Amino acid sequence: MDTTTSDIRAVEFTPSRDGDSPILPELLDQIPEDEQIGTVTADGDNDTCRCHVMIIERQATAIIPVRKNGHLWKEDCPAAQARNRTLRATCHFGRAFWKRWTGYYARSWIEARMRCLKAIGQRISARDLDRQTTEIQIRIALMNRFSDLGTAEIIRVA
């Protein structure tokens, strides 16, 4: 998701039994190579060497919390060095401060957008995989168009 425009930029379908980390490289591949990616925010499931390497290859910064039982990696590549810096920062400053400092809270905006996507329709009505993909892409296009139109401006009174 583009946090400046709230547009959903990439989407991938997975069965509930699959984890998030194998999908991150496929999501990054959906964004054209000529477009710069500033940061990639993900949860601890994506704290894998493969994910960190793909993020570094796209010249982006990973904002991924280290798993609670995480240990230092052997620093033989830039991805391991970046991940170890994250681990040291969370150990030194604490997990909550690290999340505020890095802007990890943006992930909650993304989760809220996904909840909106699910609220458009609780189920996918198509049975064929290609039609399901089309149905979800139409929902995403609608949400992105709603974002273009603008959101309500809330003004506190009293």
SVG drawing of the C-alpha trace seen along z (x, -y; Angstrom):
<svg xmlns="http://www.w3.org/2000/svg" viewBox="-21 -24 51 49">
<polyline fill="none" stroke="black" stroke-width="0.4" points="0.0,0.0 1.2,-3.5 0.9,-5.3 0.8,-8.7 -2.2,-8.0 -3.7,-5.0 -3.7,-3.1 -3.3,0.7 -0.4,1.4 0.1,5.1 -2.1,8.1 -1.6,11.8 -4.0,14.6 -3.0,17.4 -4.8,20.2 -5.1,19.8 -2.6,22.6 0.3,20.6 2.4,18.1 3.2,14.5 7.0,14.8 6.9,16.7 4.5,14.1 6.5,10.9 8.9,11.4 5.9,11.9 4.3,8.7 7.5,6.7 7.7,8.1 4.2,6.6 5.7,3.1 7.6,2.0 11.3,2.0 11.6,-1.7 9.4,-2.8 11.3,-3.4 10.1,-1.7 11.0,-3.7 10.1,-1.2 8.5,2.2 6.6,2.7 5.6,6.2 5.0,8.3 7.4,10.7 6.4,13.5 8.5,11.9 11.7,11.8 13.4,14.2 16.6,14.0 14.8,14.3 12.5,11.4 15.3,9.1 17.4,9.9 14.5,9.1 13.9,5.8 17.6,4.8 17.6,5.7 14.8,3.2 16.9,0.6 14.2,0.2 14.3,0.2 12.8,3.1 10.6,2.2 10.1,5.7 10.2,6.4 12.6,9.2 10.8,12.3 10.8,12.4 13.2,15.3 15.4,13.8 19.2,14.0 21.9,12.2 22.5,13.5 26.0,14.1 26.8,10.7 27.8,12.0 25.4,9.9 23.8,6.4 20.4,7.9 21.8,9.6 23.6,6.5 20.4,4.4 18.4,7.1 21.0,7.2 20.9,3.4 17.1,3.8 17.7,6.5 20.2,4.3 17.9,1.3 15.0,3.3 17.2,4.8 18.7,1.4 15.6,-0.9 12.8,1.6 10.2,2.9 7.6,0.2 10.1,-2.7 11.5,-1.0 8.0,-0.7 7.3,-4.5 10.8,-5.5 10.6,-3.5 7.0,-4.3 5.8,-0.7 2.4,-2.1 1.7,-2.6 1.1,1.1 -2.1,0.6 -3.3,-1.7 -2.7,1.1 -4.6,3.5 -7.5,1.1 -7.5,0.8 -7.6,4.6 -10.6,4.7 -12.3,2.2 -11.6,4.5 -13.2,7.4 -16.2,5.2 -17.0,4.5 -18.0,8.1 -17.7,10.8 -17.2,13.6 -15.8,14.0 -18.7,15.1 -16.6,16.5 -15.5,20.1 -12.8,20.0 -9.4,18.7 -9.1,16.3 -12.6,14.8 -11.8,14.6 -8.6,12.6 -10.6,10.3 -13.3,9.8 -10.7,8.8 -8.9,6.5 -12.2,4.8 -12.7,4.3 -9.2,2.8 -9.9,0.5 -13.0,-0.7 -11.2,-1.3 -8.4,-3.2 -11.0,-5.3 -12.7,-6.1 -9.3,-7.2 -8.9,-9.5 -12.2,-11.1 -11.1,-11.9 -11.9,-11.1 -14.2,-12.9 -12.6,-15.7 -13.4,-15.4 -13.3,-18.6 -13.5,-18.4 -16.2,-20.6 -16.3,-21.4"/>
</svg>
